[in-house]
Amino acid sequence: MQIDINAMSQDIQYKLIASTVVPRPIALISTFGEETGDNAAPFSFFNVMGENPPVLVVGLETRRHDKSLKDTTINIMKNGQFVIHLVDEDLGEAMNICAIDFPPQVNEVDMAGLTMVPSTLIKPKRIVQAPVAFECEKITFLQISPDRNIVVGKVVMMHVRDGLFDPETYYINPEKYHPIGRMFGQLYTRTRDHFTMTVPSYDDWQKTHPK
């Protein structure tokens, strides 16, 4: 089946992209605004894009009901600093609460029962309960449509929950780290089912694939 995605409406384009590029990691982003104070909101158009420097990229959408910019977007545009928290199974429910469009005077971090502490190098605070947190500074900000912006951020400091990090391999322990992924709509997925695949050398591949 061939789909001319650019001939589709914006809503259909979103459904096609969001339901096929899965699972996606979830960025629970905290920012700070002089008028609004601390803020946290989840975004699943998110991934890692490089190292040296370490780079994370997030797609920031407007509010669905009135197309206005979200506080996260406004704060990053103004001060260029934000914290990206990875969401695990224990943090999932609180993340979902942070997605509620609360009135300006209501702090979603408090409503979710989360604790914030000062970051090391930037002004926005970080969430204690997150298994992994990246303090980030904006590299560039791109507006790709009236309803979608992309922020490219440099990681300036990383925080990992005690017991998750293996100092010998420099990997996170997959038996202790249980992030959740965004599917589409109201669907999420767990990441407990692991398997390995080894890329063979060309010589080894030739031995099993003779001409």
Rosetta blueprint (number, residue, H / E / L):
1 M L
2 Q L
3 I L
4 D L
5 I H
6 N H
7 A H
8 M L
9 S L
10 Q H
11 D H
12 I H
13 Q H
14 Y H
15 K H
16 L H
17 I H
18 A H
19 S H
20 T H
21 V L
22 V L
23 P L
24 R E
25 P E
26 I L
27 A E
28 L E
29 I E
30 S E
31 T E
32 F E
33 G E
34 E L
35 E L
36 T L
37 G E
38 D E
39 N E
40 A E
41 A E
42 P E
43 F E
44 S L
45 F L
46 F E
47 N E
48 V E
49 M E
50 G E
51 E L
52 N L
53 P L
54 P L
55 V E
56 L E
57 V E
58 V E
59 G E
60 L E
61 E E
62 T L
63 R L
64 R L
65 H L
66 D L
67 K L
68 S L
69 L L
70 K L
71 D H
72 T H
73 T H
74 I H
75 N H
76 I H
77 M H
78 K H
79 N H
80 G L
81 Q E
82 F E
83 V E
84 I E
85 H E
86 L E
87 V L
88 D E
89 E H
90 D H
91 L H
92 G H
93 E H
94 A H
95 M H
96 N H
97 I H
98 C H
99 A L
100 I L
101 D L
102 F L
103 P L
104 P L
105 Q L
106 V L
107 N L
108 E H
109 V H
110 D H
111 M H
112 A L
113 G L
114 L L
115 T L
116 M E
117 V E
118 P L
119 S L
120 T L
121 L L
122 I L
123 K L
124 P L
125 K L
126 R E
127 I E
128 V L
129 Q L
130 A L
131 P L
132 V E
133 A E
134 F E
135 E E
136 C E
137 E E
138 K E
139 I E
140 T E
141 F E
142 L E
143 Q E
144 I E
145 S E
146 P L
147 D L
148 R E
149 N E
150 I E
151 V E
152 V E
153 G E
154 K E
155 V E
156 V E
157 M E
158 M E
159 H E
160 V E
161 R L
162 D L
163 G L
164 L L
165 F E
166 D E
167 P L
168 E L
169 T L
170 Y L
171 Y E
172 I E
173 N L
174 P L
175 E L
176 K L
177 Y L
178 H L
179 P E
180 I E
181 G E
182 R E
183 M L
184 F L
185 G L
186 Q L
187 L L
188 Y E
189 T E
190 R E
191 T L
192 R L
193 D L
194 H L
195 F L
196 T L
197 M L
198 T L
199 V L
200 P L
201 S L
202 Y H
203 D H
204 D H
205 W H
206 Q H
207 K H
208 T H
209 H L
210 P L
211 K L
